[in-house]
Amino acid sequence: MSQSSVEQVPLTALQGVTAAAWEQISQACAEPAWVRDLRQEAWQAYVDTPMPTLQDEDWRRTDYRELALDDLLLYMPAGLDAASEADLPAALRSSLDSGDEWGGLAVQVNSEVVCTRLDESLRAQGVILAPLAEAVNAHPELVRPHLGQIVAPADGKFPALHGAFRAGGVFCYVPPDTAVELPIQMLNWMSAENIAVFPHVLLVADQGSQVTFVERYASQTLQAPAFSCPATEVVVKDGAQVRHVTIQDWGDHVIELGYQRLRVANDGQLHTIVAATGGKLVKNYVDNSFVGSGVEGFHRGFFFTDGVQHMDYKTVQDHLAPYSTSDLLIKGALRDRSRAVFTGVINVRKGSKRTDAYQENRNLLLSKRARSDSIPILEIDNDDVRCTHGSATGQVDLDELFYVMSHGLDKHSAARMLVEGFFNEVTQHAPLEGVRAQLAARIRQKMSGWQVED
């Protein structure tokens, strides 16, 4: 197991969005000057960028004003020592244990990476899995070209906040022409209230490499609020193949405002799954940036809301080079008084000829009080392309319900079976059997107590 340098120079909890706070984090991590400069740049961008308002198009459907940053601790130690996974709390281990075999594992609790593990066979091939606090010193030639460059402070107020206060985080590197047969997993776990966490993933798949990477965000539901401001940077170099899975299952006390950008070079392949079931209020950007030609992007995702949850996802299929394809399907189900917003953008830049891009969003309203907004956008600056989109929102189909009931099920059991089948088109693409089973179980859990309305 590997321990982060944050643990070696412990910090006490920090409060207040101030320059002094991020400087303390940087000093505790013994960061080199270039990383400190990144934090300084991000802090200045945060100071100079106004908070988004309901008048901004991207934010007019999501009111985050209950977030009180000044009341939260912006750094919180893990509060535990873990020499191996066996030393982790039972609730945390249950999130990790999907029954799949993992080639590598990293666990972050609150603001600290508490343990990492990488199979020796992968280490011998040059694969790296390390806390960012270590990687910036041990592997600057691999980290520096990408850290804070894929998701940058210029991307907005909260990416800038993340850049200044990033704490913990992992770096994963796969060398050229290396196939990582067993997947690698990163778990971010929150165990405290009244805190803000800023986890970071930097994944670099070098030329011709292959890797499956799963990142999870989870906690139990606590009483007082908490805030997650994550960022994920994925670099898929020429001819590399990456399968990337994100599973968000925060407790109902968490507000999350996050940003992912996955950048794919020539002839790269990117297959992604995004699953979101937790959190009180969630707004995430998922930007798939196809900077090379001949790229293949295949993207599936789902969300399931209940109670008064609010989820807002914006995806971008950004084609910056010719001869690439992307296919995106997002499905959602909404219970009770919850609300979901999906904005899907296909952007074909000038010169990106022969682009073939498709996006679809389908939502099930499981309550008459639930609300779903679906906003497909095509921004095409080229003639020689094929770009289409589809969007549909409705209730459980009565004809399908009658058909299932004709096989001996009562109305409510039949309806729950139809909802499970609705999500199967997404969950079947999860690359690991255990992860698929976990997602299916979470969907069933979200339906607990639900009955179809007349």
C-alpha positions as CSV (number, residue, x, y, z in Angstrom):
1,M,0.0,0.0,0.0
2,S,1.1,3.6,-0.7
3,Q,0.4,6.5,1.6
4,S,-0.1,10.1,0.4
5,S,2.2,12.9,1.4
6,V,-0.8,14.7,2.9
7,E,-0.9,12.0,5.5
8,Q,2.8,12.4,6.1
9,V,2.4,16.1,6.9
10,P,-1.1,16.2,8.5
11,L,-3.4,19.2,8.2
12,T,-6.1,20.1,10.6
13,A,-9.5,21.0,9.3
14,L,-9.4,24.3,7.3
15,Q,-12.3,26.7,7.0
16,G,-12.8,29.7,4.7
17,V,-12.4,30.3,1.0
18,T,-9.1,32.2,1.3
19,A,-5.7,32.2,-0.3
20,A,-4.2,31.2,3.1
21,A,-6.2,28.0,3.0
22,W,-5.1,26.8,-0.4
23,E,-1.5,27.8,0.5
24,Q,-1.6,25.6,3.6
25,I,-2.8,22.6,1.5
26,S,0.0,23.2,-1.0
27,Q,2.6,23.4,1.7
28,A,1.4,20.3,3.5
29,C,1.6,18.3,0.2
30,A,5.2,19.6,-0.4
31,E,4.2,20.6,-3.9
32,P,6.7,21.8,-6.4
33,A,6.6,25.4,-7.6
34,W,4.7,24.6,-10.8
35,V,1.8,23.0,-8.9
36,R,1.7,25.9,-6.5
37,D,1.5,28.2,-9.6
38,L,-1.4,26.2,-10.9
39,R,-3.2,26.8,-7.6
40,Q,-2.4,30.5,-7.7
41,E,-3.7,30.8,-11.2
42,A,-6.9,28.9,-10.2
43,W,-7.4,31.1,-7.2
44,Q,-7.1,34.2,-9.2
45,A,-9.6,32.9,-11.8
46,Y,-12.0,32.1,-8.9
47,V,-11.7,35.6,-7.5
48,D,-12.1,37.2,-10.9
49,T,-15.1,35.0,-12.1
50,P,-18.5,35.9,-10.8
51,M,-20.8,33.3,-9.3
52,P,-23.2,31.9,-11.8
53,T,-26.8,33.1,-11.4
54,L,-30.3,32.0,-12.5
55,Q,-29.9,34.5,-15.4
56,D,-27.1,32.4,-16.9
57,E,-28.5,29.9,-19.4
58,D,-26.5,27.0,-18.0
59,W,-27.7,27.6,-14.5
60,R,-31.3,29.0,-14.8
61,R,-32.8,25.6,-14.0
62,T,-30.6,24.8,-11.0
63,D,-30.5,26.9,-7.9
64,Y,-27.5,26.1,-5.8
65,R,-27.8,29.1,-3.5
66,E,-28.3,27.0,-0.4
67,L,-24.6,26.1,-0.7
68,A,-22.9,28.1,2.0
69,L,-19.1,27.7,1.3
70,D,-18.0,29.9,4.2
71,D,-19.8,27.5,6.6
72,L,-17.9,24.4,5.4
73,L,-14.5,23.0,6.2
74,L,-12.5,23.1,3.0
75,Y,-10.1,20.4,4.1
76,M,-10.9,17.5,6.4
77,P,-8.5,14.7,7.3
78,A,-9.6,11.1,6.7
79,G,-9.5,10.3,10.4
80,L,-8.3,6.7,9.9
81,D,-5.2,4.6,9.1
82,A,-5.5,1.9,6.5
83,A,-2.6,-0.4,5.7
84,S,-5.0,-2.4,3.4
85,E,-8.6,-2.6,2.3
86,A,-9.3,-4.8,5.3
87,D,-8.7,-1.8,7.6
88,L,-11.4,0.3,6.0
89,P,-14.8,0.8,7.6
90,A,-17.5,-1.7,6.8
91,A,-19.8,0.8,5.0
92,L,-16.9,1.9,2.8
93,R,-15.9,-1.7,2.0
94,S,-19.4,-2.5,0.9
95,S,-19.2,0.2,-1.8
96,L,-15.9,-1.3,-3.0
97,D,-16.9,-4.9,-3.0
98,S,-18.7,-5.6,-6.3
99,G,-17.3,-9.1,-6.6
100,D,-15.1,-8.1,-9.5
101,E,-11.3,-8.6,-9.6
102,W,-9.3,-5.3,-9.6
103,G,-5.8,-4.7,-10.9
104,G,-5.5,-1.5,-8.9
105,L,-7.4,0.4,-6.2
106,A,-7.2,3.8,-4.7
107,V,-9.4,5.1,-1.8
108,Q,-9.9,8.7,-0.8
109,V,-11.7,9.5,2.5
110,N,-12.7,13.1,2.9
111,S,-9.6,15.1,1.7
112,E,-7.0,12.4,1.9
113,V,-6.0,9.4,-0.1
114,V,-5.7,6.7,2.6
115,C,-4.4,3.8,0.5
116,T,-3.5,2.6,-3.0
117,R,-2.8,-0.8,-4.4
118,L,-1.5,-1.9,-7.8
119,D,-0.8,-5.4,-8.9
120,E,2.9,-6.1,-9.3
121,S,2.4,-7.4,-12.8
122,L,1.1,-4.0,-13.8
123,R,3.8,-2.1,-12.0
124,A,6.4,-4.2,-13.8
125,Q,4.8,-3.0,-17.1
126,G,5.2,0.6,-16.1
127,V,1.6,1.3,-15.1
128,I,1.4,4.0,-12.4
129,L,-1.4,4.4,-9.8
130,A,-0.4,7.0,-7.1
131,P,-1.8,9.8,-5.0
132,L,-1.5,13.1,-6.9
133,A,0.5,14.5,-4.0
134,E,3.2,11.9,-4.8
135,A,2.9,11.9,-8.5
136,V,3.6,15.6,-9.0
137,N,7.0,15.1,-7.4
138,A,7.8,11.6,-8.6
139,H,6.5,11.8,-12.2
140,P,6.3,15.5,-13.2
141,E,7.1,14.7,-16.8
142,L,3.9,12.7,-17.1
143,V,1.7,14.8,-14.9
144,R,2.6,18.4,-15.7
145,P,1.4,18.4,-19.4
146,H,-2.1,17.6,-18.3
147,L,-2.9,18.5,-14.7
148,G,-5.2,21.5,-14.7
149,Q,-5.0,21.8,-18.5
150,I,-7.9,19.5,-19.5
151,V,-10.3,20.9,-16.8
152,A,-9.0,24.4,-16.5
153,P,-9.9,27.4,-14.2
154,A,-11.2,29.1,-17.3
155,D,-14.0,26.5,-17.5
156,G,-16.0,28.3,-14.8
157,K,-16.3,29.4,-11.2
158,F,-16.4,25.9,-9.7
159,P,-13.6,24.4,-11.8
160,A,-11.5,27.4,-10.6
161,L,-12.5,26.7,-7.0
162,H,-11.5,23.1,-7.5
163,G,-8.2,24.0,-9.0
164,A,-7.3,26.1,-6.0
165,F,-8.4,23.7,-3.3
166,R,-7.9,20.3,-4.9
167,A,-7.0,17.8,-2.1
168,G,-6.2,14.1,-2.4
169,G,-6.8,12.8,-5.9
170,V,-5.0,10.1,-7.9
171,F,-2.9,9.8,-11.0
172,C,-3.1,6.8,-13.3
173,Y,-0.8,6.3,-16.2
174,V,-0.7,3.4,-18.8
175,P,2.4,3.2,-20.9
176,P,2.3,2.9,-24.7
177,D,1.0,-0.4,-26.2
178,T,0.2,-1.7,-22.7
179,A,-3.1,-3.6,-22.1
180,V,-4.3,-3.4,-18.5
181,E,-6.5,-6.6,-18.4
182,L,-7.9,-6.0,-14.9
183,P,-9.8,-2.8,-14.2
184,I,-8.6,0.0,-11.8
185,Q,-10.9,1.6,-9.3
186,M,-10.9,4.9,-7.4
187,L,-13.4,5.4,-4.5
188,N,-14.1,8.8,-3.0
189,W,-15.8,8.5,0.3
190,M,-17.1,11.2,2.7
191,S,-17.5,10.4,6.4
192,A,-18.0,13.8,7.9
193,E,-20.6,16.6,7.8
194,N,-20.1,20.3,7.1
195,I,-17.2,19.7,4.8
196,A,-16.2,20.3,1.2
197,V,-14.2,17.9,-0.8
198,F,-12.2,18.4,-4.0
199,P,-11.3,15.0,-5.4
200,H,-9.3,14.8,-8.6
201,V,-8.7,12.0,-11.2
202,L,-6.0,12.3,-13.8
203,L,-5.9,9.3,-16.2
204,V,-3.5,9.2,-19.1
205,A,-3.7,6.3,-21.5
206,D,-0.6,6.5,-23.7
207,Q,-0.5,5.5,-27.4
208,G,-2.0,2.2,-28.2
209,S,-2.8,1.3,-24.6
210,Q,-6.0,-0.2,-23.1
211,V,-7.5,0.4,-19.7
212,T,-10.8,0.2,-17.8
213,F,-11.1,2.8,-15.0
214,V,-14.0,3.1,-12.5
215,E,-14.4,6.1,-10.3
216,R,-17.0,6.1,-7.5
217,Y,-18.4,8.8,-5.2
218,A,-20.3,7.6,-2.1
219,S,-21.3,8.3,1.4
220,Q,-23.9,7.5,3.9
221,T,-26.7,10.1,4.4
222,L,-25.8,12.4,7.3
223,Q,-27.8,15.3,8.9
224,A,-25.7,18.4,8.1
225,P,-24.8,19.4,4.6
226,A,-21.7,18.6,2.6
227,F,-20.2,19.7,-0.7
228,S,-18.4,17.8,-3.5
229,C,-16.5,19.7,-6.2
230,P,-14.7,17.0,-8.2
231,A,-12.8,17.2,-11.5
232,T,-11.8,14.3,-13.8
233,E,-9.2,14.7,-16.6
234,V,-8.9,11.8,-19.0
235,V,-6.3,11.8,-21.8
236,V,-6.7,9.1,-24.5
237,K,-3.7,9.3,-26.8
238,D,-3.4,8.0,-30.4
239,G,-4.9,4.6,-30.8
240,A,-5.6,4.1,-27.1
241,Q,-8.8,2.4,-25.8
242,V,-10.4,3.6,-22.6
243,R,-13.5,2.4,-20.8
244,H,-14.4,4.9,-18.1
245,V,-17.2,4.4,-15.6
246,T,-18.5,7.0,-13.1
247,I,-20.8,5.9,-10.3
248,Q,-22.2,8.7,-8.1
249,D,-24.1,7.6,-5.0
250,W,-23.6,10.4,-2.4
251,G,-25.9,10.6,0.6
252,D,-28.9,12.8,0.4
253,H,-27.1,15.6,2.3
254,V,-24.5,16.3,-0.4
255,I,-24.5,19.0,-3.0
256,E,-22.2,18.2,-6.0
257,L,-21.0,20.6,-8.7
258,G,-18.5,18.8,-10.8
259,Y,-16.7,18.7,-14.2
260,Q,-15.3,15.9,-16.3
261,R,-13.4,16.3,-19.6
262,L,-12.2,13.3,-21.6
263,R,-9.9,14.2,-24.5
264,V,-9.4,11.7,-27.3
265,A,-6.6,11.8,-29.9
266,N,-6.3,10.2,-33.4
267,D,-8.0,6.7,-33.7
268,G,-8.7,6.6,-30.0
269,Q,-11.7,4.8,-28.6
270,L,-13.6,6.0,-25.6
271,H,-16.5,4.1,-24.0
272,T,-18.1,5.7,-21.0
273,I,-20.8,4.9,-18.4
274,V,-22.2,7.5,-16.1
275,A,-24.6,6.4,-13.3
276,A,-26.1,8.9,-10.8
277,T,-28.5,8.1,-8.0
278,G,-27.4,10.1,-5.0
279,G,-27.0,13.6,-3.7
280,K,-29.4,16.3,-2.8
281,L,-28.5,18.7,-5.6
282,V,-26.2,17.6,-8.4
283,K,-24.9,19.5,-11.4
284,N,-22.2,17.9,-13.5
285,Y,-20.6,18.6,-16.9
286,V,-19.3,15.7,-18.9
287,D,-17.3,17.0,-21.9
288,N,-16.2,14.4,-24.4
289,S,-13.6,16.2,-26.6
290,F,-12.6,14.5,-29.8
291,V,-9.4,16.3,-30.8
292,G,-8.2,13.7,-33.2
293,S,-9.6,12.1,-36.4
294,G,-11.0,8.6,-36.6
295,V,-12.2,8.7,-33.0
296,E,-15.0,6.4,-31.7
297,G,-17.0,7.6,-28.8
298,F,-19.7,5.4,-27.2
299,H,-21.5,6.9,-24.2
300,R,-24.3,5.5,-21.9
301,G,-25.6,6.9,-18.7
302,F,-28.6,7.0,-16.3
303,F,-29.9,8.9,-13.4
304,F,-32.7,8.0,-10.9
305,T,-34.1,10.6,-8.6
306,D,-36.6,10.5,-5.7
307,G,-37.8,12.6,-2.9
308,V,-36.8,16.2,-3.6
309,Q,-33.5,15.4,-5.4
310,H,-32.4,17.7,-8.2
311,M,-30.0,16.5,-10.9
312,D,-28.6,18.6,-13.8
313,Y,-26.3,17.0,-16.3
314,K,-24.8,18.6,-19.4
315,T,-23.0,16.4,-21.9
316,V,-20.9,17.6,-24.8
317,Q,-19.8,15.6,-27.8
318,D,-17.2,18.1,-29.2
319,H,-15.9,17.0,-32.6
320,L,-12.7,19.0,-33.4
321,A,-11.4,16.8,-36.2
322,P,-12.8,14.8,-39.1
323,Y,-13.9,11.2,-39.6
324,S,-15.1,10.6,-36.0
325,T,-18.3,9.0,-34.6
326,S,-20.1,9.4,-31.2
327,D,-23.2,7.9,-29.9
328,L,-24.8,9.0,-26.6
329,L,-27.8,7.6,-24.7
330,I,-28.9,9.0,-21.3
331,K,-31.9,7.6,-19.5
332,G,-33.6,8.9,-16.4
333,A,-36.4,7.9,-14.0
334,L,-37.9,10.4,-11.6
335,R,-40.0,9.7,-8.5
336,D,-41.9,11.8,-6.0
337,R,-41.2,15.6,-6.3
338,S,-37.7,15.3,-7.8
339,R,-36.5,17.1,-10.9
340,A,-33.9,16.4,-13.5
341,V,-32.4,18.5,-16.3
342,F,-30.5,17.1,-19.2
343,T,-28.7,19.3,-21.7
344,G,-27.0,17.4,-24.6
345,V,-24.7,19.3,-27.0
346,I,-23.3,18.0,-30.2
347,N,-20.7,20.4,-31.4
348,V,-19.1,19.9,-34.8
349,R,-16.3,22.4,-35.4
350,K,-15.3,23.8,-38.8
351,G,-13.3,21.3,-40.8
352,S,-14.6,18.2,-38.9
353,K,-16.1,16.6,-42.0
354,R,-17.7,13.2,-42.1
355,T,-18.6,13.4,-38.4
356,D,-21.3,11.0,-37.4
357,A,-22.9,12.0,-34.1
358,Y,-26.1,10.9,-32.3
359,Q,-27.6,11.7,-28.9
360,E,-30.8,10.5,-27.2
361,N,-32.4,11.2,-23.9
362,R,-35.4,9.2,-22.6
363,N,-37.0,9.8,-19.3
364,L,-39.7,8.0,-17.2
365,L,-41.9,10.1,-14.9
366,L,-42.9,7.8,-12.0
367,S,-44.9,10.5,-10.3
368,K,-47.2,13.2,-11.5
369,R,-45.3,15.7,-9.3
370,A,-41.8,14.9,-10.9
371,R,-40.4,17.2,-13.5
372,S,-37.9,16.6,-16.3
373,D,-36.3,19.1,-18.7
374,S,-34.6,17.7,-21.8
375,I,-32.6,20.2,-23.9
376,P,-30.9,18.8,-27.0
377,I,-28.6,21.2,-28.9
378,L,-26.8,20.8,-32.2
379,E,-24.1,23.3,-33.1
380,I,-22.9,22.4,-36.6
381,D,-20.2,24.4,-38.5
382,N,-19.8,21.9,-41.3
383,D,-21.9,20.6,-44.2
384,D,-20.5,17.1,-44.7
385,V,-21.8,15.5,-41.5
386,R,-24.6,13.4,-40.1
387,C,-25.9,14.6,-36.7
388,T,-29.2,13.6,-35.1
389,H,-30.9,13.7,-31.7
390,G,-33.9,12.4,-30.0
391,S,-35.7,13.1,-26.7
392,A,-38.8,11.6,-25.1
393,T,-40.4,11.9,-21.7
394,G,-43.4,9.9,-20.5
395,Q,-44.9,7.6,-17.9
396,V,-45.0,3.8,-17.8
397,D,-46.6,2.5,-21.0
398,L,-50.0,1.1,-20.2
399,D,-50.0,-1.4,-23.0
400,E,-46.6,-2.8,-21.8
401,L,-48.0,-2.8,-18.2
402,F,-51.0,-4.8,-19.3
403,Y,-48.8,-7.3,-21.2
404,V,-46.6,-8.0,-18.2
405,M,-49.6,-8.3,-15.9
406,S,-51.1,-10.9,-18.2
407,H,-48.2,-13.1,-17.1
408,G,-49.5,-13.2,-13.5
409,L,-47.9,-10.2,-11.9
410,D,-49.8,-7.5,-10.0
411,K,-49.8,-4.0,-11.3
412,H,-47.0,-2.6,-9.1
413,S,-44.7,-5.6,-9.5
414,A,-45.2,-5.4,-13.3
415,A,-44.4,-1.6,-13.3
416,R,-41.2,-2.1,-11.3
417,M,-40.1,-4.8,-13.8
418,L,-40.7,-2.4,-16.6
419,V,-38.6,0.3,-15.0
420,E,-35.8,-2.2,-14.5
421,G,-36.0,-3.2,-18.1
422,F,-36.0,0.5,-19.1
423,F,-32.5,0.9,-17.6
424,N,-31.2,-2.4,-18.9
425,E,-30.3,-0.8,-22.2
426,V,-27.7,1.3,-20.3
427,T,-26.6,-1.0,-17.5
428,Q,-25.8,-3.9,-19.8
429,H,-22.9,-1.9,-21.2
430,A,-21.1,-1.6,-17.9
431,P,-17.9,-3.4,-18.5
432,L,-17.9,-5.6,-15.3
433,E,-20.4,-8.2,-14.2
434,G,-20.2,-7.1,-10.5
435,V,-20.6,-3.4,-11.4
436,R,-23.7,-4.3,-13.5
437,A,-25.2,-6.2,-10.6
438,Q,-24.5,-3.2,-8.2
439,L,-26.2,-0.8,-10.6
440,A,-29.2,-3.1,-11.0
441,A,-29.4,-3.4,-7.2
442,R,-29.3,0.3,-6.7
443,I,-32.1,0.8,-9.2
444,R,-34.2,-1.7,-7.3
445,Q,-33.4,0.1,-4.1
446,K,-34.5,3.4,-5.6
447,M,-37.9,1.8,-6.5
448,S,-38.4,0.5,-2.9
449,G,-41.9,1.4,-1.8
450,W,-42.9,2.9,-5.2
451,Q,-46.2,2.1,-6.6
452,V,-47.5,3.1,-10.1
453,E,-50.0,5.9,-10.0
454,D,-53.5,5.5,-11.5
